[in-house]
């Protein structure tokens, strides 16, 4: 019986950071963003939310003979999920809450291929220094925070806020490379017969 292997690898995300991270480990996927409802369900905890989002994104693309990689990232403080800021006021609110605090960045990654699916969750603790109103305003004016979960980019100008990180740097960027490479290896080595 012939081996069944993916003919292509697809990233179910339009995030340039996720694409760059995959390229960093020698994978250049096609990019086919998944279009799903990303609403948080009533009573859903942050870990369940990001895990469900990654899985739904991966499963949304019904592509034969294709390994689909999907991920979802949330910044979490207490039980509150910080998504992308929907306005400057929302961004300022988030930064004031994150200022001087340790928050968690959760990134779930999921892979699907030929009826098989699997996922992993990366949890990273990130500590911010105290942020003044002037610093918060200046950061917003750069345009960087507008499309970032939690309103900051650790690989960009937002790095100057971070005093400590405990966990996966690539996970905070949006794709934990250790977990992702494990899932890809699992997909490539499984017996699909």
N, C-alpha and C positions, 0 to 999 in steps of 0.2 A: 504494500500500500504506500503511495507517495506521501512524503511529509507535507503537512499543511503548515504553511508559514504566511505571515502577512505580506501582501504584495506592496503595500505602502504604509507609511505611518502618517497619521493626521493629528494635528494639534487642534482641539476644539476650543480655541481661544484666540482672540485678536490681540492679546497682550504681547507687545514687542519684547518685554522682559522675559516672558516664558519662552518665546522663540529663541532669544539669545542664550538662555540657560541651556536649552536642549542642544543648540549648536555648540556650546562650550564642551559638551560631552560627546560630540561627534555625530549628532543626529540632526538632520535637516528635514523636518516634516513639512507636509503641505499644511496650510492654515485654512481651516473651515470652521469658523465660529459657530457655536451652538446657540440657538435662540430659545431660551426657556424662561419661565416665570421664576424670578429670583426672590420672591417674597418669603419672609420668615413666617412660618406657621405659628399659630397660637400655642404657647407653652413649649415651643421648640428650643432646646438649649443650643449654645453656639457650636459645640462639637458635632451634634447631630445635623445642624444646619449646613455646615461646610461640607460634611461628608455626603449629605444628600445632594447638595448642589453639584459637587464634582461627579458623582455617580450619574445624576440626571443629564448633565452636559455630555458625558461620554456616551450614554445610551441614546441620546437624542439623534445622533448621527448613525443612520442605518446604512452603513457602507460595507459591501461584501469584500472579504479578503483584506480588510484594512484594520490595523491596530490603531485604535483611537486613544489619545491621551488627553485628559481633561483635569482641570484643577480649580479650586476655589479658595480664596483667602479672606479671612476676616480678622480685624483687630478687635480685641475683646478686653473690656475693663469691667470687672465684676461679672454681671450677667448681660451687660449691654454690648451688642454687636455694633461696631462702627464700620459702616460701609463707606462708599465714596461720598464726599460731602455734596449735598444738593444745593448749597449756596455758601456764600462767604460767612454768613452768620452761623450756619451749621458747622463749617470748618473751625471757626473761632471757638465755638462751644466744645468741639472735640479736643482741640489743642489745650484749652483751659483745663479740661478733665484729665488729659494725659500728662500735663505739665508736672514734673517732679514725681511721677508715679511709675510703677512697673506694671506693664500691661502684657497681655498674651497675644501672640499672632498664631492663628490656626490656619494651616494650609492642608487641605485634603487633596490627594491626587488619586485619580481613578483611570483604569485602562480597561478597554473592552476589545475582544476579538473573537469572532466566530462562536458566539454564545457564551464565551467565558468572560467574566468580569471580576475585577479585584481592585482594592483600594487600600491606601494607607493614610494616616493622619500625622502631620508634623506639628509639634507644639513648641513654641519658642517664647521665652520671657525677654521682654525689651524694657529697659529703664530709660526714661527721659530725664534730662535736667529741667530745672525750673525755666519756664518760658515767659518772657515779658510780653505785654500787649504789642510793643513795637516790633519785636522779633516775629511774633505771630503774623502781624500785618505785612511785614516785609516778605515773609515766606509765601504768603498767599499771592502777593504781587508777582512772584516768579512764574506763576501758572502751573508749577509742578504738582501741587496738592489736588487739583481739581478732579483727576480721574484715578486717585489712589485710595484703596481701602484704608480707613483710618486717617486719611488726609496727609500722608507723608510717604516719601520714597527713601528707604534706607540706603539705596545705591546712588542717590542723588544728593541734593542740597539738604534734605532732611537728615542726613547722616550726622550732622553737627549737633542734633538734639540728643543722640543716643550716647549714654554714659556706660551702658553695660548690655550685653546680649548673652543669653544662655540658651543655646539650641542651634537651629539651622539658619545661617545667614541667607542661603538661597531660598529657604522656606519663607522667610520674611519678604524676599523679593517677589515671591509668588509661585515657586516651583521647587520643592525640596528635592535636590538632585540625588541624594542617597536613596530615598524612598522610590523616586521615579525610576532610577536605574534598576532597582530590585524588581519592580513591577515589569519593566521591559524585559529583563532577563527571564522572569517567570513566564511571560507570554511567549517568548522565543523558544523556551526549552520544554514547554508542555507537550504532551502527547494528545493530539486532537483526533486521533483515529477512532 
